[in-house]
């Protein structure tokens, strides 16, 4: 039986008063956050952060907490390259274990000699050795599927981005764009053993970022990762530990507030609001914030010279989060990234055009997935290999009643 929408609709109507109350509380917290960010002392907040013991991630403040910067003029001759990816995960109900990563490449040249190159490259992995990450001593291995496959794809995209930048004409400034976060959040919290982190970060991600950094030393290059509709609260959390909001001389969430229910802690006056909501209320279209530093442990402990900075840009329809390596956060490079992103977003009606096109090159539709499964089965038949799927998979495709 499918979802009973009549019962679901009744529950939604019953939830309306609660949703309205949540909306009212969030608007009140947003107004208070806008007031506090206008008057907060960034030096005091940074001093408190460095000795704080918090249960949430707090942005590192390098210059200021508040600010609204307009884009600089964009050089007419420039290149925007973008990479996006999609994948077909390992299907444990399939007779053949494999996964596929489809990477979309886009290079758009603007100016006197405009040009466009858009393509994709599928990568099919079938060998047992490549379907898992082994420990160095070969005592265990982690299958590449689910969240780990998502991170493998993200690293593949960064490697592909370095390839695109290397192929771009050396005399033109380049905006190199990714979709999503530069931070491999899946590696936090001990979700995977250390040898997985080494395989992804030490052996692949950091060398790709180092290639990009080296290219940036010889040309104007801004490497940015665009996060649409971000749910991050790093800047809001900086307000939460400020003296005027927190109220405690030493920030220690467990010691000061662990026994207090949610809604009664001092910092809850600005809680429940995202950074994007705050900057949608305080920035005008086209403006961006100063750059902040992420304090995620996976970045601070393992990214080395490629620490991640971020800022927020009001693109008209939404406020996006931009993440970039620290070697791209100087004023000139960040100004170029801001100007090129604003141009791309205008061309794409609110979302960067190059990323739109990269997504179109990379996307794997539902029909594509069905056809892929059919190709796998046909190949097995042709090679006279076993084709038996699980009974669960067979039952989903066959109706008896």
C-alpha positions as CSV (number, residue, x, y, z in Angstrom):
1,X,0.0,0.0,0.0
2,X,1.3,3.5,-0.8
3,X,1.4,6.5,1.5
4,X,-2.1,7.4,2.9
5,X,-2.1,11.1,2.0
6,X,-5.4,11.8,3.7
7,X,-4.0,10.7,7.1
8,X,-0.8,12.6,6.4
9,X,-2.7,15.8,5.5
10,X,-4.6,15.6,8.8
11,X,-1.4,15.4,10.7
12,X,0.0,18.3,8.8
13,X,-3.0,20.5,9.7
14,X,-2.7,19.4,13.3
15,X,1.0,20.5,13.2
16,X,0.2,24.0,11.8
17,X,0.0,25.8,15.2
18,X,3.4,24.3,16.2
19,X,5.0,25.4,12.9
20,X,3.6,28.9,13.3
21,X,5.0,29.1,16.8
22,X,8.4,27.9,15.6
23,X,8.4,30.5,12.9
24,X,7.5,33.3,15.3
25,X,10.3,32.2,17.7
26,X,12.8,32.1,14.9
27,X,12.0,35.6,13.6
28,X,12.4,36.9,17.2
29,X,15.8,35.2,17.5
30,X,16.8,36.5,14.1
31,X,16.0,40.1,15.1
32,X,18.1,39.7,18.3
33,X,21.0,38.1,16.3
34,X,21.0,41.0,13.9
35,X,21.2,43.4,16.8
36,X,24.1,41.5,18.5
37,X,26.2,41.1,15.3
38,X,26.1,44.9,14.8
39,X,27.5,45.6,18.2
40,X,29.6,42.5,19.0
41,X,33.4,42.9,19.6
42,X,35.1,40.4,17.3
43,X,38.4,40.5,19.2
44,X,36.6,39.6,22.4
45,X,34.7,36.8,20.8
46,X,37.9,35.3,19.2
47,X,39.7,35.5,22.6
48,X,36.8,33.7,24.3
49,X,36.6,31.1,21.5
50,X,40.2,30.1,21.8
51,X,39.7,29.0,25.4
52,X,36.1,27.9,25.1
53,X,34.7,24.4,25.6
54,X,31.6,24.3,23.4
55,X,29.3,21.6,22.1
56,X,29.0,23.4,18.8
57,X,31.2,24.6,16.0
58,X,32.2,28.3,16.2
59,X,33.6,30.3,13.4
60,X,37.2,31.6,13.7
61,X,37.3,35.4,13.3
62,X,40.3,36.6,11.3
63,X,39.3,40.2,10.8
64,X,35.8,41.2,11.6
65,X,32.5,39.6,12.5
66,X,30.2,41.9,10.5
67,X,30.6,43.7,7.2
68,X,29.1,44.0,3.8
69,X,31.5,44.0,0.8
70,X,30.4,44.8,-2.8
71,X,31.9,42.9,-5.8
72,X,34.8,44.5,-7.6
73,X,34.8,45.0,-11.4
74,X,35.3,41.7,-13.2
75,X,38.0,41.4,-15.8
76,X,36.2,40.9,-19.2
77,X,38.6,38.2,-20.3
78,X,38.4,35.3,-17.8
79,X,37.6,31.6,-17.5
80,X,35.1,29.8,-15.2
81,X,35.6,26.1,-14.8
82,X,33.3,23.8,-12.8
83,X,33.1,20.2,-11.9
84,X,30.1,18.2,-10.5
85,X,29.6,14.5,-10.0
86,X,26.9,11.9,-9.6
87,X,27.2,8.2,-8.8
88,X,25.4,4.8,-8.8
89,X,26.1,3.1,-5.5
90,X,26.9,-0.6,-5.0
91,X,23.6,-2.5,-5.1
92,X,23.8,-5.4,-2.7
93,X,20.8,-7.0,-4.4
94,X,22.5,-7.0,-7.7
95,X,24.5,-10.1,-9.0
96,X,27.5,-7.9,-9.9
97,X,29.2,-5.7,-7.3
98,X,30.2,-2.4,-8.9
99,X,29.8,1.3,-8.6
100,X,29.9,4.2,-11.1
101,X,31.0,7.8,-10.8
102,X,30.0,10.2,-13.5
103,X,31.9,13.5,-13.5
104,X,30.7,16.5,-15.4
105,X,33.3,19.0,-16.7
106,X,32.6,22.6,-17.8
107,X,34.9,25.3,-19.0
108,X,33.5,28.7,-20.0
109,X,35.7,31.4,-21.6
110,X,34.5,35.0,-21.6
111,X,35.9,38.0,-23.4
112,X,37.3,38.5,-26.9
113,X,37.5,34.8,-27.7
114,X,34.5,33.2,-26.0
115,X,34.4,29.5,-25.9
116,X,32.6,26.6,-24.1
117,X,33.6,23.0,-23.4
118,X,31.1,20.7,-21.7
119,X,31.5,17.0,-21.3
120,X,31.3,14.1,-18.9
121,X,33.4,11.1,-18.0
122,X,31.9,7.9,-16.4
123,X,34.2,5.7,-14.3
124,X,33.0,2.1,-13.6
125,X,34.7,0.2,-10.8
126,X,34.2,-3.5,-10.7
127,X,37.4,-5.1,-9.4
128,X,37.5,-6.4,-5.8
129,X,40.7,-4.5,-5.1
130,X,39.0,-1.1,-6.0
131,X,35.7,-1.8,-4.3
132,X,37.2,-1.5,-0.8
133,X,39.8,0.5,1.1
134,X,42.3,-1.9,2.8
135,X,44.3,-1.2,5.9
136,X,48.0,-1.0,5.3
137,X,48.6,-4.3,7.2
138,X,45.8,-6.0,5.2
139,X,44.0,-7.1,8.3
140,X,40.7,-5.3,7.5
141,X,39.0,-3.2,4.8
142,X,36.1,-0.8,4.4
143,X,33.8,-1.3,1.4
144,X,33.5,1.8,-0.8
145,X,29.7,2.4,-0.7
146,X,27.2,4.8,0.9
147,X,28.8,7.7,2.7
148,X,32.4,6.6,1.8
149,X,31.5,6.5,-1.9
150,X,30.1,10.0,-1.6
151,X,33.5,11.2,-0.2
152,X,35.4,9.3,-2.9
153,X,33.3,11.1,-5.5
154,X,34.0,14.5,-3.8
155,X,37.7,13.9,-4.0
156,X,37.5,12.8,-7.6
157,X,35.8,16.1,-8.4
158,X,38.6,18.1,-6.8
159,X,41.2,16.1,-8.8
160,X,39.1,16.8,-12.0
161,X,39.0,20.5,-11.1
162,X,42.8,20.6,-11.0
163,X,42.9,19.0,-14.4
164,X,40.6,21.7,-15.8
165,X,42.7,24.5,-14.4
166,X,45.9,23.0,-15.8
167,X,44.3,22.9,-19.2
168,X,43.1,26.6,-19.1
169,X,45.1,29.3,-20.9
170,X,47.8,30.4,-18.5
171,X,47.3,34.2,-19.1
172,X,43.6,34.3,-18.1
173,X,42.2,34.5,-14.5
174,X,40.3,31.5,-13.6
175,X,37.4,30.9,-11.2
176,X,37.4,27.2,-10.4
177,X,34.1,26.0,-8.8
178,X,32.8,22.9,-7.0
179,X,29.3,22.2,-5.7
180,X,29.1,21.4,-2.0
181,X,31.6,21.5,0.8
182,X,35.4,21.3,0.7
183,X,35.2,19.6,4.1
184,X,34.9,15.9,4.2
185,X,32.4,15.9,7.1
186,X,32.0,12.2,6.9
187,X,35.5,11.7,8.4
188,X,34.6,13.5,11.6
189,X,33.6,11.8,14.8
190,X,35.5,8.5,14.2
191,X,33.0,7.2,11.7
192,X,35.9,5.6,9.7
193,X,39.3,4.2,10.7
194,X,42.4,6.3,10.3
195,X,43.6,4.4,7.2
196,X,40.4,5.7,5.3
197,X,41.3,9.2,6.2
198,X,44.8,8.8,5.0
199,X,43.7,7.2,1.7
200,X,41.2,10.1,1.0
201,X,43.0,13.1,2.5
202,X,46.7,12.4,2.6
203,X,46.9,10.4,-0.7
204,X,44.3,12.2,-2.8
205,X,42.6,15.4,-1.5
206,X,45.6,17.2,-0.2
207,X,47.8,16.5,-3.3
208,X,44.9,17.8,-5.5
209,X,44.7,21.0,-3.5
210,X,48.4,21.3,-3.6
211,X,48.3,21.1,-7.4
212,X,45.8,23.9,-7.4
213,X,47.8,26.0,-5.0
214,X,50.9,25.6,-7.1
215,X,48.9,26.7,-10.2
216,X,47.6,29.7,-8.2
217,X,51.2,30.8,-7.6
218,X,51.6,31.4,-11.4
219,X,48.2,32.9,-12.3
220,X,45.1,34.5,-10.9
221,X,43.1,31.5,-9.5
222,X,40.2,31.4,-7.1
223,X,39.1,28.0,-6.0
224,X,35.7,28.1,-4.4
225,X,33.1,25.5,-3.3
226,X,29.5,26.8,-3.5
227,X,27.0,25.6,-0.9
228,X,23.4,26.4,-1.8
229,X,20.8,26.8,1.0
230,X,23.5,26.2,3.7
231,X,22.3,25.1,7.2
232,X,25.6,26.1,8.9
233,X,25.5,28.1,12.2
234,X,29.2,28.8,12.7
235,X,28.7,32.6,12.8
236,X,25.6,32.4,14.9
237,X,27.6,30.3,17.3
238,X,30.2,33.0,17.5
239,X,27.4,35.3,18.7
240,X,26.3,32.6,21.2
241,X,29.7,32.7,23.0
242,X,29.9,36.5,23.0
243,X,30.0,38.2,26.4
244,X,26.7,40.0,25.9
245,X,24.9,36.8,24.9
246,X,26.6,34.0,26.9
247,X,27.0,36.0,30.1
248,X,29.6,33.6,31.6
249,X,33.2,34.8,32.1
250,X,34.5,31.4,30.8
251,X,32.7,29.6,28.0
252,X,32.1,26.0,29.1
253,X,28.8,24.6,27.8
254,X,28.9,21.4,29.9
255,X,29.9,23.1,33.1
256,X,27.6,26.1,32.8
257,X,24.5,24.9,31.0
258,X,24.4,21.1,30.7
259,X,21.6,20.8,33.2
260,X,19.5,23.5,31.7
261,X,16.7,22.6,29.3
262,X,16.7,23.9,25.7
263,X,15.2,27.4,25.6
264,X,16.4,28.5,29.0
265,X,20.1,28.9,28.3
266,X,21.4,32.4,27.8
267,X,22.6,31.7,24.2
268,X,19.2,30.4,23.2
269,X,18.1,34.0,22.6
270,X,19.8,33.8,19.2
271,X,19.5,30.0,18.8
272,X,17.5,28.2,16.0
273,X,18.8,30.6,13.3
274,X,21.2,29.7,10.5
275,X,24.0,32.0,9.2
276,X,22.2,32.2,5.9
277,X,19.0,33.5,7.5
278,X,21.1,36.1,9.5
279,X,22.9,37.4,6.4
280,X,19.7,37.4,4.3
281,X,18.5,39.9,6.8
282,X,21.7,42.0,7.1
283,X,23.2,41.9,3.5
284,X,21.8,43.5,0.4
285,X,21.8,41.5,-2.9
286,X,25.4,41.3,-4.3
287,X,27.1,41.9,-0.9
288,X,29.3,39.4,0.9
289,X,30.6,39.0,4.4
290,X,34.2,38.9,5.5
291,X,36.0,35.6,5.4
292,X,35.8,33.3,8.5
293,X,37.8,30.2,9.4
294,X,36.2,26.9,10.0
295,X,37.2,25.2,13.2
296,X,36.2,21.7,12.3
297,X,38.7,19.3,13.8
298,X,39.0,17.3,10.5
299,X,40.3,20.5,8.8
300,X,42.4,22.0,11.6
301,X,44.1,18.7,12.4
302,X,44.6,17.2,8.9
303,X,44.3,19.8,6.1
304,X,47.7,21.4,6.8
305,X,48.4,24.3,4.5
306,X,44.9,24.0,3.0
307,X,42.8,25.3,5.9
308,X,39.3,26.1,4.9
309,X,37.9,29.7,4.9
310,X,34.3,30.6,4.2
311,X,32.1,33.6,3.6
312,X,28.4,34.2,2.7
313,X,27.3,36.0,-0.5
314,X,23.8,37.4,-1.1
315,X,22.9,36.3,-4.6
316,X,19.5,37.8,-4.8
317,X,17.3,34.7,-4.4
318,X,19.3,33.1,-1.6
319,X,22.4,33.5,0.5
320,X,25.1,31.0,-0.4
321,X,28.1,29.8,1.5
322,X,31.4,29.9,-0.3
323,X,34.3,27.8,1.0
324,X,37.9,28.2,-0.2
325,X,41.4,27.2,0.8
326,X,43.2,29.7,2.9
327,X,45.6,30.5,0.1
328,X,42.7,32.0,-1.8
329,X,41.4,34.3,1.0
330,X,43.7,37.3,0.2
331,X,41.8,40.5,-0.7
332,X,42.5,40.4,-4.5
333,X,41.7,36.7,-5.0
334,X,38.5,36.8,-2.9
335,X,37.4,40.0,-4.7
336,X,37.9,38.3,-8.1
337,X,35.9,35.2,-6.8
338,X,33.1,37.4,-5.6
339,X,32.9,39.3,-8.9
340,X,33.0,36.2,-11.0
341,X,30.4,34.4,-8.8
342,X,28.1,37.4,-9.0
343,X,28.4,37.3,-12.8
344,X,27.8,33.6,-13.0
345,X,24.8,33.8,-10.7
346,X,23.2,36.6,-12.8
347,X,23.7,34.5,-15.9
348,X,22.2,31.5,-14.1
349,X,19.2,33.4,-12.7
350,X,20.4,33.0,-9.1
351,X,22.6,29.9,-9.3
352,X,26.1,29.9,-11.0
353,X,25.7,29.0,-14.6
354,X,28.9,26.9,-14.8
355,X,27.7,24.7,-11.9
356,X,24.3,24.3,-13.6
357,X,26.0,23.0,-16.7
358,X,28.3,20.8,-14.8
359,X,25.3,19.3,-13.0
360,X,23.6,18.6,-16.3
361,X,26.7,16.8,-17.6
362,X,27.0,14.7,-14.4
363,X,23.5,13.9,-13.5
364,X,22.4,10.3,-13.6
365,X,18.6,10.1,-14.0
366,X,16.3,7.4,-12.7
367,X,16.0,6.1,-16.2
368,X,19.8,6.0,-16.6
369,X,20.0,3.9,-13.4
370,X,17.5,1.4,-14.7
371,X,19.3,1.2,-18.0
372,X,22.6,0.7,-16.3
373,X,21.1,-2.2,-14.2
374,X,19.8,-3.7,-17.5
375,X,23.3,-3.4,-19.1
376,X,24.9,-5.1,-16.2
377,X,22.5,-8.0,-16.5
378,X,22.9,-8.3,-20.2
379,X,26.7,-8.3,-19.8
380,X,26.4,-11.2,-17.3
381,X,24.2,-13.1,-19.6
382,X,26.6,-12.6,-22.6
383,X,29.5,-13.8,-20.5
384,X,27.5,-16.7,-19.1
385,X,27.9,-15.4,-15.5
386,X,25.4,-15.9,-12.7
387,X,22.6,-13.3,-13.0
388,X,20.5,-14.1,-9.9
389,X,19.3,-11.0,-8.0
390,X,18.1,-11.2,-4.4
391,X,14.6,-12.3,-3.7
392,X,13.8,-8.9,-2.3
393,X,14.9,-7.2,-5.5
394,X,12.9,-9.7,-7.6
395,X,9.8,-9.1,-5.4
396,X,9.9,-5.4,-6.0
397,X,9.9,-5.9,-9.8
398,X,7.2,-8.6,-9.8
399,X,3.6,-8.1,-8.7
400,X,1.7,-11.2,-7.7
401,X,-1.6,-9.5,-6.8
